[in-house]
Amino acid sequence: MPKKVFVSGCFDMLHSGHVAFFEEAATHGDLYVGIGSDRTINDLKGRRTVNGERERLYMIRSLKFVADAWINSGSGLIDFEEELRQLRPDIFFVNEDGYTPDKKRLCDELGIELVVSRRVPVNGLPPRSTTALRSECRIPYRLDLAGGWLDQPYVSKFWPGAVLTISIEPDLEFNDRSGMSSSTRKKAVELWHTDIPEGDPGLLARTLFCLENPPGTTYVSGSQDAIGIVFPGLNRLDYAPGEYWPEKITPVHDPEVLDFIEQHLWFITLPPRDGTFNVLDRTNISADGARALAEAADGVWDALLARDISAFGKWYRASFDAQVTMFPLMKSRVVSQTIEQYRDRALGWKLAGAGGGGYLALVSERPIENAIRIRIRRERT
């Protein structure tokens, strides 16, 4: 009797990459497909689908590789849980960027084998992704590499310091509320449409910062978001006490340093932050905490310039620890569980942004299985 194989995803703008994925999955047995609802995709990606759920279901059910398909009834990254428990497949088949620790835990609980595809395109056909097909938008994302929160005056007033950011190419469509500055990027897309224009990067970043924080804004987004999107490469932003804008920006475009970061940074997908989550609900901001955060950012900076992997891991972890000391809600139960899962395989770890979910970035000398790689924006345009 053939094995039952389950896959789940958005599958918007059906393309040859999706078909190759279904074909590969179907080599393991009879294929069943759970499709994310329009509402789920909007919640995760912050956008409407090009093709509605009924149209996507019709197309996928028409493929010869698919035994049956349906719209998942749940929400979030595990919107298929009820259907998975009912189907009880032998295999859950996912792409590398579709792997999450929560999926692994659920499969272990139900006795289901989790198999990870490597996205190999069909011979003679180009690689395809929905992100690439949706538009030609090249506006990058931003990763808070170290020192995050020191761009907020209510933290830097206790102790000034640096925030380190890197600009990330939009090879993946990172989830909303995931710490990759997706809200600021949306403002950049609203302002510039497809790419950051030529011009003074400082002025462009200030324009983006002001667009996101008009007069009367209650919670002002940190300027590292706008700067990290506009300025390519690695950047050190030095903040004076109580200031929204850094007094100095130090860019690094050395390809050896940027290659070093790309080769040793690995992303694990976590559930996005809940829409009601507020990391400021319980804080313990102090001079000691802000100073520890500033010292950790200095340590990461020196380690990157020296390309010292041990020091990078040590100070990267120290940056996260300093953040959690002042903002304990950053380290949710899921975050803690995931750190424990990778503790023996990583030298350091930190959340991509303000916490509660999104992406856990790991520093490691060796490849992390099923983790996502990122590509740093090297040039302005």
C-alpha positions in Angstrom: 0.0 0.0 0.0 1.5 3.4 -1.0 2.6 5.7 1.8 0.6 8.9 2.4 2.7 12.1 1.9 1.5 15.5 3.1 2.7 19.0 2.0 1.4 22.4 3.0 2.0 25.9 1.8 0.6 29.0 0.1 1.3 28.0 -3.5 0.3 31.4 -4.8 1.1 32.1 -8.5 1.6 28.4 -9.3 4.9 27.9 -11.1 7.3 25.2 -12.2 9.0 25.3 -8.8 5.8 24.3 -7.1 5.2 21.5 -9.6 8.7 20.2 -9.2 8.1 20.2 -5.4 4.9 18.3 -5.8 6.6 15.8 -8.2 9.4 15.2 -5.8 7.1 14.8 -2.8 4.9 12.3 -4.8 7.9 10.0 -5.4 7.5 9.0 -1.7 3.8 8.0 -2.0 0.3 9.4 -2.6 0.4 13.2 -2.2 -2.1 15.3 -0.1 -1.8 19.1 -0.2 -2.9 21.5 2.6 -3.3 25.1 1.2 -3.0 28.2 3.4 -6.2 30.2 3.4 -6.3 33.8 2.1 -6.6 35.0 5.7 -3.6 33.0 6.9 -1.4 34.3 4.1 -2.4 37.8 4.8 -1.6 37.4 8.5 1.8 35.8 7.9 3.0 37.8 4.8 1.1 41.1 5.3 -0.3 41.0 1.8 -3.2 39.6 -0.2 -2.7 36.6 -2.4 -2.6 37.1 -6.2 -4.8 34.0 -6.6 -7.6 33.4 -4.1 -7.9 30.2 -2.1 -10.6 28.7 -4.3 -8.5 29.3 -7.5 -5.4 27.9 -5.9 -7.3 24.8 -4.7 -8.7 24.2 -8.2 -5.3 24.4 -9.9 -3.6 22.1 -7.4 -6.3 19.5 -7.4 -5.9 19.4 -11.2 -2.2 18.3 -11.0 -1.6 14.6 -11.8 0.8 14.3 -8.8 -1.8 15.3 -6.3 -4.2 12.7 -4.8 -6.3 15.4 -3.0 -6.0 18.9 -1.6 -7.9 21.2 0.7 -7.8 24.6 2.4 -6.3 24.3 5.9 -8.7 25.2 8.7 -6.2 26.7 11.1 -4.0 29.8 11.2 -0.4 30.7 11.5 2.6 28.5 10.5 0.8 25.4 11.8 -2.5 26.1 10.1 -2.7 22.4 9.0 -2.5 20.8 12.5 -6.1 19.5 12.5 -5.9 18.1 9.0 -2.5 16.5 9.8 -3.9 14.8 12.8 -6.9 13.5 10.8 -4.8 12.3 7.8 -2.0 10.8 9.8 0.4 10.7 6.8 3.6 8.6 6.8 5.7 11.6 5.6 5.5 15.3 6.0 7.5 16.8 3.1 8.8 20.4 3.4 11.2 22.8 1.7 14.3 24.1 3.5 12.6 27.5 4.1 9.4 25.7 5.2 11.1 23.8 8.0 10.4 24.9 11.6 11.1 23.4 15.0 7.4 23.4 15.7 6.7 21.2 12.7 9.4 18.8 13.8 8.0 18.6 17.3 4.5 17.9 15.9 5.8 15.2 13.6 7.7 13.5 16.5 4.5 13.6 18.6 2.4 11.9 15.8 5.1 9.5 14.6 5.4 11.2 11.2 8.7 11.2 9.2 9.7 14.8 8.3 11.5 14.9 5.0 13.2 18.1 3.7 13.5 18.9 0.0 16.5 20.8 -1.4 14.6 22.8 -4.1 16.3 21.3 -7.1 14.8 22.6 -10.3 13.8 20.3 -13.2 16.6 19.8 -15.7 16.5 22.5 -18.3 14.1 24.8 -16.3 15.1 27.9 -14.3 14.7 28.0 -10.6 11.4 29.6 -9.6 10.0 31.2 -6.5 6.8 33.1 -5.8 8.8 35.9 -4.2 10.8 36.5 -7.4 7.7 36.2 -9.6 5.5 38.6 -7.6 7.4 41.7 -8.5 10.8 43.1 -9.3 11.0 44.8 -6.0 14.6 44.8 -4.7 14.2 46.8 -1.5 16.0 44.9 1.2 15.2 43.8 4.7 17.1 44.8 7.8 18.7 42.5 10.4 19.5 43.9 13.9 22.9 42.2 14.3 23.7 43.5 17.8 22.9 46.4 20.2 19.3 46.7 19.2 17.2 48.9 21.6 20.1 51.4 21.9 18.4 53.3 19.1 15.6 54.1 21.5 16.1 57.2 23.7 14.5 55.6 26.7 17.3 53.0 26.6 20.3 55.1 25.4 19.7 57.7 28.1 21.0 55.2 30.6 24.1 54.3 28.5 24.9 55.2 24.9 26.3 52.7 22.4 26.2 51.2 19.0 23.6 49.2 17.0 25.0 47.0 14.2 22.8 46.3 11.2 23.1 44.4 8.0 21.0 44.9 4.8 19.4 41.6 3.6 18.6 40.9 0.0 14.9 40.0 -0.5 15.5 36.5 -1.7 12.8 35.4 0.7 9.6 37.1 1.6 10.1 37.3 5.4 7.0 37.0 7.5 5.4 40.0 9.1 6.1 40.7 12.8 9.3 38.7 12.5 12.0 41.2 13.4 13.2 41.8 9.8 11.8 45.4 9.7 9.0 44.4 7.4 6.8 47.3 8.5 9.5 49.8 7.6 10.2 48.0 4.3 6.5 48.4 3.4 6.9 52.1 3.9 9.9 52.0 1.7 7.9 50.2 -1.0 5.1 52.8 -0.6 7.7 55.5 -1.1 10.0 54.1 -3.7 8.1 51.2 -5.2 10.8 48.8 -6.5 14.2 49.9 -5.3 16.0 52.5 -3.3 16.8 55.5 -5.5 20.2 57.2 -6.1 21.1 60.0 -3.7 22.5 60.7 -0.3 21.8 57.5 1.8 21.6 59.5 5.0 18.9 61.8 3.5 17.0 58.8 2.1 17.1 57.0 5.4 15.9 60.1 7.3 13.0 60.5 4.7 12.0 56.9 5.3 12.2 57.3 9.1 10.0 60.4 9.0 7.5 58.7 6.8 7.1 55.9 9.3 7.1 58.2 12.3 5.0 61.3 11.4 4.3 64.0 14.0 2.2 62.7 16.9 3.4 59.1 16.6 3.0 57.4 20.0 5.6 54.7 19.6 8.5 55.8 17.4 10.2 53.0 15.4 14.0 53.0 15.9 16.0 54.7 13.2 18.1 51.5 12.8 15.2 50.1 10.7 15.3 52.8 8.1 19.2 53.0 8.1 19.5 49.2 7.9 17.3 49.1 4.8 18.9 52.0 3.0 22.6 51.5 3.8 24.0 48.3 2.2 26.5 46.0 3.9 27.3 46.1 7.6 26.8 49.3 9.4 27.7 50.6 12.9 25.3 53.2 14.2 26.6 55.1 17.3 23.9 56.7 19.4 24.4 59.6 21.8 22.3 59.5 25.0 18.6 60.1 24.4 18.9 60.6 20.6 16.7 59.1 17.9 19.3 59.5 15.2 22.9 58.2 15.4 25.7 60.7 15.7 27.9 58.6 13.4 27.3 55.8 10.9 30.3 53.6 10.0 29.7 51.4 6.9 31.7 48.2 6.1 31.7 46.9 2.5 34.7 44.7 2.8 33.7 41.5 0.9 35.7 39.3 3.3 33.8 40.6 6.3 30.4 40.3 4.6 31.3 36.8 3.3 32.3 35.8 6.8 28.8 36.9 8.1 27.0 35.1 5.4 29.0 31.9 5.9 28.4 31.7 9.7 24.8 33.1 10.2 21.9 30.6 9.9 18.1 31.4 10.3 15.6 29.2 12.0 11.9 30.1 11.3 9.7 30.7 14.4 6.1 31.6 14.6 5.6 35.4 14.1 4.9 37.5 17.1 1.2 37.5 18.1 -0.6 40.6 16.9 -1.4 41.6 20.6 2.2 41.0 21.7 3.9 44.1 23.3 7.5 43.5 24.4 7.3 46.7 26.5 4.6 45.3 28.8 7.3 44.3 31.3 10.8 45.9 31.2 13.8 46.3 33.5 15.8 49.0 31.7 18.8 50.1 33.6 22.3 51.6 33.2 23.9 48.2 33.9 21.7 46.6 31.2 22.3 49.3 28.6 26.0 49.2 29.3 26.1 45.4 28.8 24.2 45.8 25.5 26.7 48.4 24.3 29.7 46.3 25.3 28.3 43.3 23.5 27.8 45.3 20.3 31.4 46.5 20.5 32.4 42.9 21.0 30.5 41.7 17.9 31.9 44.6 15.9 35.5 43.8 16.8 34.9 40.1 16.1 33.4 40.7 12.7 36.3 43.0 11.6 38.8 40.4 12.8 36.6 37.5 11.3 36.9 35.7 14.7 34.1 33.1 14.8 34.5 32.3 18.5 34.3 35.9 19.6 31.4 36.5 17.2 29.4 33.7 18.8 30.3 34.8 22.3 29.4 38.5 21.9 26.3 37.7 19.7 24.9 35.6 22.6 25.9 38.3 25.1 24.0 40.9 23.0 20.8 38.8 23.2 21.3 38.1 26.9 21.6 41.8 27.6 18.4 42.5 25.6 16.5 39.8 27.5 17.6 41.2 30.9 16.0 44.5 30.1 13.1 43.1 27.9 12.3 39.7 29.4 9.3 39.1 27.1 11.6 38.8 24.1 12.4 35.2 25.2 9.1 33.4 24.8 8.6 29.7 25.6 9.0 28.9 21.9 12.2 30.9 21.7 13.6 29.2 24.8 12.7 25.7 23.5 14.4 26.5 20.1 17.6 27.8 21.7 17.8 24.6 23.8 17.4 22.5 20.6 20.3 24.2 18.9 22.5 25.0 21.9 25.0 22.3 21.2 25.3 23.2 17.6 25.7 26.9 17.7 28.3 29.3 19.2 25.7 32.1 19.7 22.1 33.0 19.0 19.8 36.1 18.9 16.4 36.9 17.7 16.2 38.9 14.5 14.2 41.7 16.2 12.2 42.7 19.2 11.3 39.2 20.2 8.4 36.8 20.9 8.9 35.0 17.6 10.0 35.5 14.0 13.5 34.2 13.3 16.3 32.9 15.5 19.7 33.6 14.0 22.4 31.2 14.9 26.2 31.7 14.7 27.9 28.4 13.7 31.1 27.2 12.2 29.3 24.4 10.5 26.1 24.3 8.5 22.9 24.1 10.5 20.6 21.5 9.0 17.4 22.9 7.5 18.3 26.5 8.3 17.9 29.4 6.0 20.9 31.3 4.5 20.8 35.0 3.9 22.5 37.2 1.4 23.8 40.7 2.3 23.1 43.6 0.1 26.5 44.7 -1.2 25.6 47.8 -3.2 23.0 50.5 -3.1 21.3 49.6 -6.4 
